[in-house]
Amino acid sequence: MRRKFLFIHILENHSWVIGGRLRKEESWHQGRCILRANSIAICAGFAIPLQATLLPLFKMEAQFGLVDSLLGLIVLYAGSSVFCYFLIVGYMSSLPMELFEAAKIDGAGAGRIYVKIVLPLIRPILTTVVVFQTMSTWNDFLLPSVFLSSTNNETVVLQVYNAVQKFSTNWPLFMTITVIALVPVFVFFFCQPWIVSGLVAGSVKG
């Protein structure tokens, strides 16, 4: 049991750290330099349901030997956090351009502007992204059920599903795992003020 929860903890942290890092870098470029073609291509990706991509994704991960592995799910979650990307892009677009122009006049480079100005300003939306990414990873059933086959790599949702058998149910185990699976709900409840402020701050430009 400890090994399973350690697996889940590593999966969640790596997915939102890698995914969040990629989204911040992409959003920093996208939010300040809006490219119409990129926006259309990313929006078109929303029209493709995840179920339609499962077979090609499975074949691709099988070729690289990533099926039933922690790294395979990390790659999938890190590359599929498009919603977080749009949240950060909207927030980036609302930042006043005068701040960056003043920093350039003072001789600051792009890296220093990103670290010293951008990151402190986007803390509310980063909190929102971290919570959303953690909750989506924790509660996801489709991807783990398709790409994980061994019992040692089961996530919490898969354990809840497998605890209910056809002819018998281990109720103590089922209730224990269910309570643990509700942890993100409480995290969302306590982080709700920061989540709402992050969403609202990125919804209005000007």
TIMARRO-435231 format. One record per residue (C-alpha): z, y negated, x negated; residue number from 1. Coordinates in steps of 0.1 Angstrom, whole numbers, plus 2048, in hexadecimal, padded with zeros to 3 digits. Each point is the difference from the previous one (the first is absolute). Layout:
REM residues N
R   Z   Y   X num
R   Z   Y   X NUM
...
REM end
This chain:
REM residues 206
R   Z   Y   X num
R 800 800 800   1
R 808 7E8 7E4   2
R 7DF 807 7EF   3
R 7EE 7F8 821   4
R 811 7DF 805   5
R 7FA 7F7 7DB   6
R 7DB 808 806   7
R 7FF 7E9 81E   8
R 813 7E4 7EE   9
R 7E8 801 7E3  10
R 7E2 801 817  11
R 80B 7E1 814  12
R 809 7EB 7E2  13
R 7E0 808 7EC  14
R 7EA 7FB 81E  15
R 80D 7DD 809  16
R 804 7F5 7DC  17
R 7DC 80A 7F7  18
R 7F2 7F6 821  19
R 813 7DF 801  20
R 7F6 7F7 7DD  21
R 7DB 806 808  22
R 802 7ED 820  23
R 811 7E2 7EF  24
R 7E5 7FE 7E5  25
R 7E4 804 819  26
R 80F 7E8 818  27
R 806 7E6 7E6  28
R 7DB 800 7F8  29
R 7F5 804 825  30
R 818 7E6 80E  31
R 7F6 7E5 7E7  32
R 7DB 809 7FE  33
R 7F5 80C 822  34
R 7E1 816 7FD  35
R 7EF 805 822  36
R 7F0 821 7F5  37
R 820 80F 7F4  38
R 812 7F6 821  39
R 7E4 810 815  40
R 801 820 7EB  41
R 826 803 803  42
R 7FF 7F9 825  43
R 7E5 81A 804  44
R 818 81A 7F1  45
R 817 7FB 81E  46
R 7E5 80D 816  47
R 801 822 7EF  48
R 81D 816 80D  49
R 815 812 7E7  50
R 7F8 821 80F  51
R 7DC 7FC 7F8  52
R 808 7FD 7DB  53
R 817 81D 7FC  54
R 7E5 81A 7F7  55
R 7F0 7EA 7E4  56
R 822 7F6 7F4  57
R 80C 824 7FE  58
R 7E1 80B 7ED  59
R 804 7E3 7E8  60
R 824 808 7F9  61
R 7F8 825 7FD  62
R 7E7 7F8 7E5  63
R 81A 7ED 7EC  64
R 81B 81A 807  65
R 816 7E8 814  66
R 804 815 81F  67
R 825 809 806  68
R 80C 7E8 7E6  69
R 815 7E0 7FF  70
R 7E5 7ED 7EE  71
R 7E6 808 81A  72
R 814 7F1 81C  73
R 809 7E2 7EB  74
R 7DB 7F9 7FA  75
R 7F9 803 826  76
R 81C 7E9 80B  77
R 7F9 7E6 7E5  78
R 7DC 7FE 809  79
R 804 7FF 826  80
R 818 7E3 803  81
R 7E5 7E8 80D  82
R 817 7F1 81A  83
R 818 7F4 7E5  84
R 7E2 7F2 7EE  85
R 7F7 7EA 81E  86
R 824 7F5 804  87
R 801 7F4 7DC  88
R 7DD 7F0 803  89
R 80B 7EC 81E  90
R 820 7F5 7EF  91
R 7ED 7F6 7E0  92
R 7E7 7EC 814  93
R 81D 7EB 80E  94
R 80C 7F5 7DE  95
R 7F8 7DC 7F7  96
R 7E4 7FE 7E6  97
R 810 7E1 7F1  98
R 81B 815 7F0  99
R 7E7 814 7EC 100
R 7EB 7E2 7F7 101
R 81F 7EE 7F3 102
R 809 81F 7EC 103
R 7DD 801 7F1 104
R 802 7DB 7F6 105
R 821 808 7EE 106
R 7EE 81B 7EC 107
R 80C 81F 812 108
R 7E8 81E 7FF 109
R 7F8 818 81D 110
R 81A 819 7F5 111
R 81C 7E6 7FD 112
R 7F7 7F1 822 113
R 801 823 80F 114
R 822 808 7F1 115
R 812 7DF 802 116
R 7F2 7F1 821 117
R 7EF 81B 815 118
R 81A 81C 7FE 119
R 81E 7EA 809 120
R 7ED 7F1 81E 121
R 7F5 822 80E 122
R 823 811 801 123
R 802 7FF 826 124
R 7DE 812 804 125
R 808 818 7E4 126
R 820 80A 813 127
R 7EA 806 81F 128
R 7E7 815 7EC 129
R 81B 815 7F0 130
R 810 808 821 131
R 7DF 808 811 132
R 7F4 815 7E4 133
R 820 813 7FD 134
R 802 807 826 135
R 7DC 80B 802 136
R 804 818 7E2 137
R 821 80D 80D 138
R 7F4 806 824 139
R 7DD 80D 7F8 140
R 7F8 823 80C 141
R 7DA 803 7FE 142
R 7FB 7FC 7DA 143
R 81D 816 7F5 144
R 7F7 81B 819 145
R 7DC 801 7F2 146
R 805 7FB 7DB 147
R 822 812 7FB 148
R 803 825 804 149
R 81F 80C 7ED 150
R 822 7FD 810 151
R 80F 7F0 7E1 152
R 7EB 7E1 805 153
R 807 7FB 825 154
R 808 7DD 80B 155
R 81B 7F8 81A 156
R 7E7 7FF 81D 157
R 7F2 822 7F6 158
R 824 80E 7FD 159
R 808 7F4 824 160
R 7E0 810 80C 161
R 806 821 7EE 162
R 824 802 80B 163
R 7F5 806 824 164
R 7F3 824 800 165
R 7EE 812 81C 166
R 81C 818 809 167
R 81E 7F0 7F0 168
R 80C 7DE 7F3 169
R 819 7F8 7E5 170
R 811 7E4 814 171
R 819 7F5 7E5 172
R 7E3 7FC 7E7 173
R 7EA 7F0 81A 174
R 81A 7E6 809 175
R 809 7F8 7DC 176
R 7DC 7FA 7F6 177
R 7FA 7EC 820 178
R 81D 7E9 7F7 179
R 7F2 7FB 7DD 180
R 7DD 7FA 80E 181
R 80F 7E2 814 182
R 80A 7EE 7E0 183
R 7E1 7E9 7FF 184
R 807 7F5 824 185
R 821 7F2 7F5 186
R 7F0 7F1 7E1 187
R 7E7 7EF 817 188
R 81C 7F3 816 189
R 814 7F0 7E4 190
R 7E1 7F2 7EF 191
R 7F0 7F3 820 192
R 807 7DB 7F8 193
R 7EE 802 7DF 194
R 7E4 814 810 195
R 7FA 7E7 81C 196
R 802 7E2 7E8 197
R 7E6 811 7EA 198
R 7E8 807 81D 199
R 804 7DD 80F 200
R 7FC 7EE 7DF 201
R 7DF 810 7FA 202
R 7F2 7FB 823 203
R 7FB 7DB 7FE 204
R 7EB 7EE 7E6 205
R 801 7DB 7FA 206
REM end
